[in-house]
């Protein structure tokens, strides 16, 4: 694919991220979790690689690693690249930029490998533009549950205070996702060049410039790593386009700073997200929705919330059988 076509994909992706926020965003949750959420005014932000669509994100990560390996080959740097060789290459104008590109890519690769081993985590909270979508009920609350409606503006503010960004998911097939990842990687690898060029001004102390450039290399690898993981966290297969999903997505967080819960015999990493007074409405789909709504209104009144919170019933009648859904993501065919 031509570079022009890659940048066209990236432009479309970037434009999508800038789309206007809806007034409300909805989080579907089973009845067993709703009381805890409403009592604590907290949602649990899950690690991207522990979510239901883990296979999608892992495939994207492996695509990123393959692309990095190809770019590393093009720098034509010897391995191992010890500090003496690094300093030697940095003294030659024609070699130094290939050297620093190689070092950034190597450190980026190490960081992504560390992420895959779950030593760092991108945290995700999922919402939908749709308040009463049957497919969402069936997937996230098949035995009865609640659709919690939040002010999107308030979520964005609360998110920024807790190092999250509120952004819409982008739906694409595997091929298009690979192109977007390629463009995100290549596009985000540009900013370091001007910084290094400035260090190597005429008459510069070349050894000092080399040492300062290594700091730029570390910062750039960290920055590109976070950008790449956030892009991956917003990509979803277009089979799920009906969900109209938005995500609060965090910066990379070391594993030791997270909380852990037990789910399915696994330690499940998460971080509490305080949504404060962002809640504006609750919709129910339960076996006895009318009685559940009555109890919920009493509970909300006892909480003395700053803002009025409306309670309503889903238009979709609840069936005792969960329509064959188990709350798990359907299996998607992955490319070889």
NORWOZI-V472074 format. One record per residue. SS is DSSP state (a for helix, b for strand, c for the rest). NEAR is the number of other C-alpha atoms within 8 Angstrom. Layout:
ss=[SS & SS]
near=[NEAR & NEAR]
//
This chain:
ss=[c & c & a & a & a & a & a & a & a & a & a & a & a & a & a & a & a & c & c & c & c & c & c & b & b & b & b & b & b & b & a & a & a & a & a & a & a & a & a & a & c & b & b & b & b & b & b & a & a & a & c & c & c & a & a & a & a & a & a & a & a & a & a & a & a & a & a & a & a & a & a & a & a & a & a & c & c & c & c & c & c & c & a & a & a & a & a & a & a & a & c & c & a & a & a & a & a & a & a & a & a & a & a & a & a & a & a & a & a & a & a & a & a & a & a & a & c & c & c & b & b & c & b & b & b & b & b & b & c & c & c & c & c & a & a & a & a & a & a & a & c & c & c & c & b & b & b & b & b & b & b & a & a & a & a & a & a & a & a & a & a & c & c & b & b & b & b & b & c & b & b & b & c & a & a & a & a & a & a & a & a & a & a & a & a & a & a & a & c & c & a & a & a & a & a & a & a & a & a & c & c & c & c & c & c & a & a & a & a & a & a & a & a & a & a & a & a & a & a & a & a & a & a & a & a & a & a & a & a & a & a & a & a & a & b & b & b & a & a & a & a & a & a & c & b & b & b & b & b & b & c & c & b & b & a & a & a & c & b & b & b & b & b & c & c & b & b & b & b & b & b & b & b & b & c & c & c & c & b & b & b & b & b & b & b & c & c & c & a & a & a & a & a & a & a & a & a & a & a & a & a & a & a & c & c & c & c & c & c & b & b & b & b & c & c & c & c & c & c & c & c & c & c & c & c & c & c & c & c & c & c & c & c & c & c & c]
near=[4 & 5 & 6 & 6 & 8 & 13 & 9 & 8 & 12 & 11 & 8 & 8 & 10 & 8 & 8 & 9 & 10 & 6 & 7 & 4 & 6 & 7 & 7 & 9 & 15 & 13 & 10 & 13 & 12 & 13 & 11 & 6 & 8 & 11 & 8 & 7 & 10 & 8 & 6 & 6 & 10 & 11 & 10 & 9 & 11 & 12 & 12 & 12 & 10 & 9 & 8 & 6 & 7 & 10 & 6 & 9 & 12 & 10 & 9 & 12 & 11 & 8 & 10 & 10 & 10 & 8 & 9 & 10 & 8 & 8 & 9 & 12 & 8 & 6 & 10 & 7 & 10 & 5 & 4 & 4 & 8 & 6 & 6 & 6 & 8 & 10 & 10 & 8 & 10 & 13 & 9 & 8 & 7 & 6 & 10 & 11 & 10 & 11 & 13 & 11 & 9 & 11 & 9 & 12 & 12 & 9 & 10 & 12 & 10 & 8 & 11 & 11 & 8 & 10 & 10 & 10 & 7 & 9 & 9 & 11 & 13 & 14 & 16 & 13 & 11 & 9 & 11 & 12 & 12 & 9 & 10 & 11 & 7 & 7 & 7 & 11 & 14 & 13 & 12 & 11 & 15 & 14 & 10 & 13 & 16 & 14 & 13 & 13 & 14 & 13 & 12 & 12 & 8 & 10 & 12 & 12 & 8 & 11 & 12 & 9 & 7 & 7 & 8 & 12 & 11 & 11 & 10 & 12 & 12 & 10 & 10 & 11 & 8 & 8 & 7 & 9 & 11 & 10 & 10 & 12 & 14 & 11 & 12 & 12 & 10 & 8 & 7 & 9 & 9 & 7 & 7 & 10 & 8 & 7 & 9 & 10 & 8 & 7 & 10 & 11 & 7 & 4 & 5 & 8 & 7 & 9 & 7 & 7 & 11 & 10 & 8 & 9 & 11 & 9 & 8 & 11 & 12 & 10 & 8 & 11 & 13 & 10 & 8 & 12 & 11 & 10 & 10 & 11 & 9 & 12 & 10 & 11 & 11 & 11 & 11 & 11 & 11 & 8 & 5 & 8 & 10 & 5 & 10 & 10 & 11 & 13 & 14 & 14 & 14 & 12 & 10 & 9 & 11 & 9 & 10 & 4 & 6 & 10 & 7 & 8 & 8 & 8 & 7 & 4 & 5 & 6 & 8 & 9 & 12 & 13 & 10 & 8 & 9 & 8 & 11 & 8 & 9 & 10 & 11 & 12 & 11 & 12 & 14 & 15 & 14 & 10 & 8 & 6 & 10 & 7 & 7 & 10 & 12 & 8 & 8 & 9 & 9 & 8 & 8 & 10 & 8 & 6 & 6 & 6 & 9 & 5 & 6 & 6 & 10 & 7 & 11 & 9 & 10 & 9 & 5 & 7 & 6 & 8 & 7 & 6 & 6 & 10 & 7 & 5 & 9 & 8 & 9 & 8 & 7 & 4 & 4 & 4 & 4 & 5 & 4 & 2]
//
